[in-house]
Amino acid sequence: MNTSSPIKRRVSRKIYVGNVPVGGDAPISVQSMTNTETCDVVATVAQIQQLEKAGADIVRVSVPSMEAAEAFGEIKKQVKVPLVADIHFDYTIALRVAELGVDCLRINPGNIGREDRVKAVVDAAKDKNIPIRIGVNAGSLEKDLQKKYGEPTPEALVESALRHIDYLDKLDFQNFKVSVKASDVFMAVSAYRLLAKQIEQPLHLGITEAGGLRSGTVKSAVGLGILLAEGIGDTLRISLAADPVEEVKVGFDLLKSLKLRSRGINFIACPSCSRQNFDVVKTMNELETRLDDLLVPMDVAVIGCVVNGPGEAKEADLGLAGGSPNNLVYVDGKPAQKLSNDHFIDELERLIREKAKQKLAEQAAIIARS
């Protein structure tokens, strides 16, 4: 199957969040955010480790108090993934986590306050080479912009962002990325489009407060999918009222669908109908659960009948096409073996894992030769 993406990405400046590059020619990174009580170090570390296992490149942690800042320092010592501290209102918290080794500071300049406070944060970031994310949100625009525009608009979001970017420019600070988030898809898409034309810094994508697992996934996929397909975006977070691990999974699924990034299995599965020779829905539920630990990029087709089954299976690394009396397994486009419906999920899992090991060995050999 063709793995290259036709998308031409917007050219942006590259920055680093810890050891993770953002922007430039770097892969689009996937982020999530903890929802534990930050002062509960054990619970927060455990959740960060779960997010890292799911593939998160960067994790954001809310730091609402100085007590949480001290806890953040302990958390930072116990995890490997780069951490972003989410700071609102109290600039001294940002100064403290900068001392404790934060990898990025997320601030909303609109609620940090006076320019001298923003300058203090920027000076600390400059001194310790810490990037900043300017986080503009439709729900927390500056009062004068709310009065000027009457309500949140794409233009208001962009004006807020440019205002703070201009201030960072005056401080000779370019180590930053920007987000202009809204819960309204059209507003967010328009704001990012406008901003992408005016700055060279990386853009952090997100539809804020998108909703629950299903509705939030759909809303995020629509909004971020439009932007990503246009080449806009360097890092993203799917905001869901759900387990943060699901945010990471959805993020990678979105990037895989656009061929912008590959991680784990890309399943091609039919929705099932009366032609199916096996229970496609049950099979897919089982396989997705059982194979969640596989990280090697590969295409697996699961098609219930002979109409599209052979064609899809031949294009995948491994495919199953329903047939009577037996189903046919294809490996690398060629018929490999037949499977009856009795306990065939166990055998299919075994074959997929074998193929994954083979692909990993091939990748290792390529790296060794280079």
Disulfide bonds with the S-S distance in Angstrom:
none
